């Protein structure tokens, strides 16, 4: 079974914003490139091992079972639907991500 990665628009914007922040606000273009490349490589690894990510515990049931993989201080949140891996968001690990992810279709 061939798996497919699908990035949400928000996930793409998240990755771009992370790179821009590190490059322009922290004035470190090489670190920005390294972080963005590391995040995308970690996400690409999901094609081989889609269930490797830890499950997000909301404390209640959600329509989607969110998982995440971590690269340095960043977390890529995703959910699986058959052979498709949906990358929903990418966020700084210390950010309050539960309220953000809770906005996705809860049951």
C-alpha positions in Angstrom: 0.0 0.0 0.0 1.4 3.3 -1.1 0.9 6.1 1.5 0.4 9.8 0.6 1.3 12.9 2.6 -1.2 15.7 2.5 -0.3 19.1 4.1 -3.1 21.4 5.3 -2.8 25.0 4.3 -2.3 25.8 8.0 0.6 23.3 8.3 2.3 24.8 5.2 1.9 28.3 6.7 3.2 27.0 10.1 6.4 25.7 8.5 6.9 28.9 6.5 6.3 31.0 9.7 8.8 28.9 11.7 11.5 29.4 9.0 10.8 33.1 8.6 10.9 33.7 12.4 14.2 32.0 12.8 15.7 33.6 9.6 14.5 37.1 10.1 13.6 37.7 13.7 16.5 35.6 15.1 18.8 36.6 12.2 19.9 33.0 11.6 19.2 31.8 8.0 21.3 28.6 8.3 19.4 27.5 11.5 16.1 28.3 9.7 17.0 26.1 6.8 18.2 23.3 9.2 15.0 23.4 11.3 12.6 23.5 8.3 14.6 20.6 6.6 14.5 18.6 9.9 10.8 19.1 10.3 10.0 18.0 6.8 12.3 15.1 7.0 10.7 13.9 10.2 7.3 14.2 8.5 8.5 12.3 5.4 9.5 9.4 7.7 5.8 9.0 8.4 5.5 7.5 4.9 7.4 4.5 6.2 6.1 4.4 9.8 2.8 6.3 10.0 1.9 5.2 13.5 5.2 6.0 15.0 3.9 9.3 16.4 2.6 9.6 19.9 -1.1 10.1 20.3 -2.4 13.4 21.6 -4.4 13.0 24.8 -7.3 15.4 24.8 -9.0 13.9 27.8 -12.1 13.3 25.7 -12.9 11.7 22.3 -12.2 13.4 19.0 -13.3 12.5 15.5 -9.7 12.3 14.5 -7.0 10.6 16.5 -4.2 13.1 16.4 -0.6 12.0 16.6 2.6 14.0 16.6 6.2 13.6 15.8 8.8 16.0 17.3 11.9 17.6 15.8 13.9 19.7 18.2 11.3 22.1 19.8 8.7 21.6 17.1 5.8 19.2 16.9 4.0 18.1 13.7 0.4 17.0 14.3 -1.2 14.6 11.9 -4.0 12.1 11.6 -4.4 9.0 9.4 -7.2 8.1 7.1 -6.4 4.8 5.3 -3.3 5.4 3.2 -3.4 9.2 3.6 -1.4 11.0 6.2 -2.9 14.4 6.9 -0.4 16.9 8.3 -2.7 19.3 10.2 -0.4 21.7 12.1 3.2 22.3 13.0 3.8 24.2 16.2 6.4 25.1 18.8 6.4 22.4 21.5 5.7 24.9 24.4 2.7 26.3 22.7 -0.8 25.5 24.1 -1.7 23.1 21.2 -4.7 21.3 22.8 -7.1 24.3 22.4 -5.9 24.7 18.8 -6.3 21.1 17.9 -9.6 20.9 19.7 -11.1 23.2 17.1 -11.0 20.3 14.6 -14.2 18.3 14.4 -14.8 17.0 17.9 -17.4 14.3 18.6 
